[in-house]
Amino acid sequence: MAGQSESNRNGASRGLRVVAIGGGTGLSTILKGLKRYTVAPGEPSPDGPFVSDLTAVVTVSDDGGSSGRLRRELNILPPGDIRNCLVAVAADENLISKLFQHRFSSTGDLEGHNFGNLFLAALTAMTGDFAVAVKKASEILATRGHILPATTANVQLEAVMDDGSMVAGETNITSSEKRITQLHMVPKDAEPLPQTLKAIADADIVTIGPGSLFTSLIPNLLVRGVPQAIAASRAVKVFICNLMTQANESLHMSAADHVRAIFDHAGHKVFDFALVNSAPVSAAMRERYAEEQAEPVACDFAVVEQLGVKCIAGDFIEEDHVARHATHRLCQQLLELGQGHRPGHGIGMVKALR
C-alpha cells in the first residue's frame, strides 16, 4: 500500500519467535495468551513487540482418560494435550474449535471421548504419521502457531518415589500418595522432531511452564537432545512457575525447589529467568486448595537467584473458581524480556493487540 512505512512492510521480520514447552492446561493457557500478540504474515504490525512465529512443544506421556484409551486401542500417541493446544491457538474460537473440545456423553464406546481426540486418531490412521496429522489439524483450524509433539516415540514415564519404590505410567504416578524424587522416560533415547530442535535454535524466547512439574514439564526435557538444544539456544529462556503446589507432584515445593528439580533432570541450565507470583492468594482460595493438600508456591526469591536464575517476582495471579495465571500480564512480561534482550532494543511496556 502506498505510504505504508518500511517498518510496517517488514514488520514480521521484527517479530519475536517464541517456543513454549509444556503440557496440560498450563501450556494451552499460555498459548491462548500469546495468540493475542501473534501477527500472521501480511498482517500490519503493531508499534510494540509482537510474536511472528509461535511454536508449542507438547508432552506426549499421558496414559489416562480418552487419550489413554485411544493410545492403547489404536497404538497412537495421546492426543489430548495436543488437542487443547491446537484449540488454544486456533485463529477463531468458532464452531470447529468448539467441536474439537466436544466430549461425548453416552453409555457406549464413545463415552468420555473428545471429538478432537477421535479426529486426530482418524487423521493419524489416514496419514500414518501422528506429527503429520497434527499439522493437518492445524491447517483445518487455521492456527496461529505450530504444535509439535515432544517426541513421536511411544514413551512411558517411570518415577522413583521417596521410599525407593518405582511407579510406572503417568496415571499411576499422579495418583500415588508417595513423593516423586526422580523421573525417567522409557525408552530413554526417544528422539525429538527435527522441527523442534530448529525452532529452539531459531527462537528469541523459550518458555517452560506452567504445568504439572513431573508429568507436564520435566518429560519434555527427558527427550534426547532437547535440553542441550535449549541450553545452546541464544533465546531468552524463561521458567513460568506454577501458582500452587500439587499434592501428588510438588507438595511443599518452593519456586527454587521447582528450579532445582528441572535442572537436575535436564542436566543443563535450561532457563535464565523465572517468573514467580509474589501476590497474595486470598484466604478463600487457600482454603479451597487446602482441600486438595495444595498451597501457594513460595516465592523464595533469593534462593532462586543463588541457582543462577534471575527471579522476576510479580502479580501473575487471577482468581476465579480456581487460581489461574494472569496471561495478559504474563505475556507482557515475556515479550518485554524477549524484546529487551535483542540488540538495539530497550525494555518497554507492551500493548496488547486489539
C-alpha positions as CSV (number, residue, x, y, z in Angstrom):
1,M,0.0,0.0,0.0
2,A,1.3,3.4,-0.9
3,G,2.5,5.4,2.1
4,Q,3.0,2.3,4.3
5,S,6.2,2.6,6.3
6,E,9.1,0.3,5.7
7,S,8.9,-0.9,9.2
8,N,5.3,-2.0,8.7
9,R,6.0,-3.6,5.4
10,N,8.8,-5.6,7.0
11,G,7.0,-5.9,10.4
12,A,7.1,-9.6,10.5
13,S,11.0,-9.5,10.4
14,R,10.9,-7.7,13.8
15,G,8.5,-10.2,15.4
16,L,9.6,-12.5,18.2
17,R,9.9,-16.2,17.6
18,V,8.5,-18.0,20.7
19,V,8.8,-21.6,21.6
20,A,6.5,-22.7,24.5
21,I,7.3,-26.0,26.2
22,G,5.0,-27.9,28.5
23,G,1.7,-29.8,28.6
24,G,-1.7,-29.9,30.3
25,T,-3.9,-26.9,30.8
26,G,-0.9,-24.7,31.8
27,L,0.6,-24.7,28.3
28,S,-2.7,-24.2,26.5
29,T,-3.5,-21.2,28.8
30,I,-0.1,-19.6,27.9
31,L,-0.7,-20.3,24.2
32,K,-4.1,-18.6,24.3
33,G,-2.5,-15.5,25.8
34,L,0.4,-15.5,23.3
35,K,-2.0,-15.9,20.4
36,R,-3.3,-12.3,21.1
37,Y,0.2,-11.0,20.3
38,T,0.8,-13.1,17.2
39,V,0.8,-11.4,13.8
40,A,0.5,-13.6,10.7
41,P,2.5,-12.8,7.5
42,G,0.9,-9.9,5.6
43,E,-0.9,-8.5,8.6
44,P,0.0,-5.0,9.8
45,S,2.5,-5.0,12.7
46,P,1.7,-3.1,16.0
47,D,4.0,-0.5,17.5
48,G,5.2,-2.7,20.3
49,P,6.8,-6.1,20.4
50,F,4.8,-8.9,18.9
51,V,5.1,-12.6,18.0
52,S,5.8,-13.5,14.4
53,D,6.2,-17.3,15.0
54,L,4.7,-19.3,17.8
55,T,5.6,-23.0,18.4
56,A,4.4,-25.3,21.1
57,V,6.3,-28.4,22.2
58,V,3.9,-30.7,24.0
59,T,4.5,-33.7,26.2
60,V,3.0,-37.0,25.0
61,S,3.2,-39.3,28.0
62,D,-0.5,-39.2,29.1
63,D,-2.0,-42.7,29.5
64,G,-5.3,-41.8,31.2
65,G,-8.8,-40.9,30.1
66,S,-9.8,-40.6,26.4
67,S,-6.1,-40.2,25.4
68,G,-5.1,-43.3,27.2
69,R,-7.9,-45.4,25.7
70,L,-7.0,-44.3,22.2
71,R,-3.3,-44.9,22.9
72,R,-4.0,-48.5,24.0
73,E,-6.6,-49.4,21.4
74,L,-5.0,-47.7,18.3
75,N,-1.4,-47.6,19.3
76,I,-1.1,-43.8,18.7
77,L,0.3,-41.0,20.7
78,P,-2.0,-39.5,23.3
79,P,-3.9,-36.6,21.5
80,G,-5.4,-34.8,24.5
81,D,-2.8,-32.2,25.3
82,I,-2.1,-31.7,21.6
83,R,-5.8,-31.1,21.0
84,N,-6.0,-28.5,23.8
85,C,-3.1,-26.6,22.3
86,L,-4.5,-26.7,18.8
87,V,-7.7,-25.1,20.1
88,A,-5.8,-22.6,22.1
89,V,-4.0,-21.2,19.0
90,A,-6.9,-21.5,16.6
91,A,-7.4,-18.2,14.8
92,D,-11.1,-18.0,15.8
93,E,-12.9,-19.7,18.6
94,N,-15.6,-20.7,16.2
95,L,-17.8,-23.8,15.7
96,I,-14.9,-26.0,14.6
97,S,-12.8,-25.1,17.6
98,K,-15.7,-25.8,20.0
99,L,-16.3,-29.1,18.1
100,F,-12.8,-30.2,18.8
101,Q,-13.5,-29.9,22.5
102,H,-16.8,-31.6,22.4
103,R,-16.9,-34.6,24.8
104,F,-19.4,-37.4,24.1
105,S,-21.8,-38.4,26.8
106,S,-23.2,-41.9,26.3
107,T,-23.3,-45.3,27.8
108,G,-21.4,-46.8,24.9
109,D,-17.9,-46.9,23.5
110,L,-17.9,-43.1,22.8
111,E,-18.3,-42.2,26.5
112,G,-15.7,-39.8,27.6
113,H,-14.0,-39.3,24.2
114,N,-13.4,-35.9,22.8
115,F,-14.3,-35.3,19.1
116,G,-10.8,-33.7,18.6
117,N,-9.1,-36.8,20.0
118,L,-11.0,-39.0,17.6
119,F,-10.3,-36.6,14.7
120,L,-6.6,-36.7,15.4
121,A,-6.8,-40.5,15.7
122,A,-8.5,-40.7,12.3
123,L,-6.0,-38.4,10.7
124,T,-3.2,-40.4,12.1
125,A,-4.7,-43.6,10.6
126,M,-5.1,-41.8,7.2
127,T,-1.6,-40.3,7.1
128,G,0.3,-43.0,9.0
129,D,2.1,-40.2,11.0
130,F,0.9,-38.5,14.2
131,A,3.0,-35.4,13.5
132,V,1.6,-35.0,10.0
133,A,-1.9,-35.5,11.5
134,V,-1.3,-32.6,13.9
135,K,-0.1,-30.4,11.1
136,K,-3.2,-31.2,9.0
137,A,-5.4,-30.4,12.0
138,S,-3.6,-27.1,12.4
139,E,-4.4,-26.2,8.8
140,I,-8.1,-27.1,9.4
141,L,-8.2,-24.9,12.5
142,A,-6.2,-22.1,10.8
143,T,-4.0,-22.0,13.9
144,R,-1.7,-19.0,14.7
145,G,1.0,-21.3,15.8
146,H,2.7,-24.6,15.2
147,I,2.0,-27.6,17.6
148,L,4.8,-30.2,17.8
149,P,4.7,-33.4,20.0
150,A,7.8,-33.6,22.1
151,T,8.6,-36.9,20.5
152,T,6.9,-39.3,18.2
153,A,8.1,-42.3,20.2
154,N,5.7,-44.3,22.3
155,V,7.1,-43.2,25.6
156,Q,6.1,-44.1,29.2
157,L,7.1,-42.4,32.4
158,E,8.7,-44.2,35.4
159,A,9.1,-42.5,38.7
160,V,11.3,-43.3,41.7
161,M,9.4,-42.5,44.8
162,D,10.7,-41.3,48.2
163,D,10.6,-44.8,49.7
164,G,12.7,-46.2,46.8
165,S,9.8,-47.8,45.0
166,M,9.2,-47.5,41.3
167,V,5.9,-46.4,39.8
168,A,5.2,-46.8,36.0
169,G,2.8,-44.8,33.9
170,E,1.6,-41.2,34.3
171,T,-1.8,-42.1,35.7
172,N,-0.3,-44.3,38.4
173,I,2.4,-41.7,39.2
174,T,-0.1,-38.9,39.6
175,S,-2.4,-41.0,41.8
176,S,0.3,-42.2,44.1
177,E,0.4,-40.7,47.6
178,K,4.2,-41.1,47.6
179,R,6.6,-38.3,46.7
180,I,8.4,-38.3,43.4
181,T,12.2,-38.0,43.7
182,Q,13.3,-38.8,40.2
183,L,11.6,-39.3,36.8
184,H,12.7,-41.5,33.9
185,M,11.4,-41.9,30.3
186,V,11.1,-45.3,28.7
187,P,12.7,-45.6,26.1
188,K,15.4,-43.3,27.4
189,D,16.6,-42.5,23.8
190,A,13.3,-41.0,22.5
191,E,14.1,-38.6,19.7
192,P,12.5,-35.2,19.1
193,L,11.2,-33.9,15.8
194,P,13.9,-32.1,13.8
195,Q,11.4,-29.1,13.6
196,T,11.6,-28.9,17.4
197,L,15.3,-28.5,17.5
198,K,15.3,-26.0,14.7
199,A,12.5,-23.9,16.4
200,I,14.5,-23.9,19.7
201,A,17.7,-22.9,17.9
202,D,16.0,-20.0,16.0
203,A,13.9,-18.8,18.9
204,D,14.0,-15.4,20.6
205,I,12.1,-16.7,23.6
206,V,11.8,-20.2,25.0
207,T,9.4,-20.8,27.8
208,I,9.0,-23.8,30.1
209,G,5.8,-24.0,32.2
210,P,3.4,-23.6,33.8
211,G,2.2,-27.1,34.3
212,S,2.5,-30.2,36.5
213,L,6.2,-30.4,37.3
214,F,6.9,-34.1,36.9
215,T,4.2,-35.1,34.3
216,S,3.9,-32.0,32.1
217,L,7.2,-30.1,32.2
218,I,10.1,-32.5,33.0
219,P,9.1,-35.2,30.4
220,N,9.9,-32.7,27.6
221,L,13.4,-32.3,29.0
222,L,14.0,-36.1,29.0
223,V,13.7,-36.3,25.2
224,R,17.1,-36.8,23.8
225,G,18.8,-33.5,22.6
226,V,16.1,-31.2,23.8
227,P,17.8,-29.8,27.0
228,Q,21.0,-29.5,25.1
229,A,19.3,-27.5,22.3
230,I,17.7,-25.2,24.9
231,A,21.0,-24.6,26.7
232,A,22.7,-23.8,23.4
233,S,20.0,-21.5,22.1
234,R,20.6,-17.8,22.2
235,A,17.0,-17.2,23.1
236,V,15.8,-15.6,26.3
237,K,14.9,-18.7,28.4
238,V,12.1,-18.3,30.9
239,F,10.6,-20.6,33.5
240,I,6.9,-19.8,34.4
241,C,6.5,-21.1,37.9
242,N,3.2,-22.7,39.0
243,L,1.0,-20.7,41.3
244,M,0.0,-23.6,43.5
245,T,1.6,-26.8,44.5
246,Q,0.2,-30.2,43.7
247,A,-0.2,-32.8,46.4
248,N,0.9,-35.7,44.3
249,E,3.7,-33.9,42.4
250,S,5.1,-30.9,44.2
251,L,3.8,-30.8,47.8
252,H,5.6,-28.1,49.9
253,M,8.0,-27.3,47.0
254,S,9.0,-23.7,46.7
255,A,9.9,-21.9,43.4
256,A,13.6,-22.8,44.0
257,D,12.7,-26.4,44.5
258,H,10.9,-26.4,41.1
259,V,14.0,-24.9,39.5
260,R,16.3,-27.5,41.1
261,A,14.1,-30.4,40.0
262,I,14.1,-29.2,36.4
263,F,17.8,-28.5,36.2
264,D,18.6,-31.9,37.9
265,H,16.5,-33.8,35.3
266,A,17.6,-31.7,32.3
267,G,21.3,-31.9,33.2
268,H,21.7,-28.4,31.9
269,K,20.7,-24.9,32.9
270,V,17.7,-24.6,30.6
271,F,16.5,-21.1,31.6
272,D,17.9,-17.8,32.8
273,F,14.7,-16.2,34.2
274,A,11.9,-17.4,36.4
275,L,8.6,-15.6,36.6
276,V,7.2,-16.3,40.1
277,N,4.0,-15.0,41.6
278,S,4.5,-12.9,44.7
279,A,1.0,-11.5,45.0
280,P,-1.1,-12.8,47.9
281,V,-3.6,-15.5,47.5
282,S,-7.0,-14.9,49.1
283,A,-8.0,-16.9,52.2
284,A,-10.9,-18.4,50.3
285,M,-8.7,-19.7,47.5
286,R,-6.1,-21.0,50.0
287,E,-8.9,-22.9,51.8
288,R,-10.2,-24.3,48.5
289,Y,-6.8,-25.6,47.6
290,A,-6.1,-26.9,51.1
291,E,-8.8,-29.5,50.5
292,E,-6.5,-30.9,47.8
293,Q,-3.5,-30.6,50.1
294,A,-2.2,-27.8,47.8
295,E,-0.8,-24.4,48.7
296,P,0.7,-21.3,47.0
297,V,4.2,-21.9,45.7
298,A,6.5,-19.9,48.0
299,C,8.5,-17.2,46.2
300,D,11.9,-17.8,47.7
301,F,13.5,-15.0,45.6
302,A,17.0,-15.1,47.0
303,V,17.3,-18.9,46.7
304,V,16.2,-18.9,43.1
305,E,18.9,-16.3,42.3
306,Q,21.5,-18.4,44.1
307,L,20.8,-21.0,41.5
308,G,21.9,-18.6,38.8
309,V,18.4,-17.7,37.7
310,K,17.1,-14.1,37.6
311,C,13.9,-14.2,39.6
312,I,11.1,-11.8,38.4
313,A,8.5,-11.7,41.1
314,G,5.2,-10.0,40.4
315,D,1.4,-10.2,40.4
316,F,0.8,-13.1,38.0
317,I,-2.4,-14.5,39.5
318,E,-6.1,-14.2,38.7
319,E,-8.7,-15.8,40.9
320,D,-12.0,-17.2,39.7
321,H,-13.2,-20.6,40.8
322,V,-9.5,-21.6,40.6
323,A,-6.2,-19.8,40.6
324,R,-5.0,-19.0,37.1
325,H,-2.1,-17.2,35.7
326,A,-2.9,-13.7,34.6
327,T,-2.0,-14.4,31.0
328,H,-2.2,-10.7,29.9
329,R,0.4,-9.6,32.4
330,L,2.5,-12.7,32.0
331,C,2.7,-12.3,28.2
332,Q,3.6,-8.7,28.5
333,Q,6.5,-9.6,30.8
334,L,7.6,-12.3,28.4
335,L,7.6,-10.0,25.3
336,E,9.4,-7.3,27.3
337,L,12.1,-9.8,28.1
338,G,12.4,-11.0,24.6
339,Q,12.5,-7.5,23.1
340,G,14.8,-6.2,25.8
341,H,17.5,-8.7,25.1
342,R,17.6,-8.0,21.4
343,P,20.5,-5.8,20.2
344,G,19.4,-2.2,19.9
345,H,16.1,-2.6,21.8
346,G,15.2,-1.5,25.3
347,I,12.5,-2.9,27.5
348,G,9.2,-1.0,27.4
349,M,5.6,-1.8,28.2
350,V,3.8,-3.9,25.7
351,K,0.4,-3.0,24.4
352,A,-1.8,-6.0,23.7
353,L,-3.2,-6.4,20.2
354,R,-6.8,-5.5,19.9
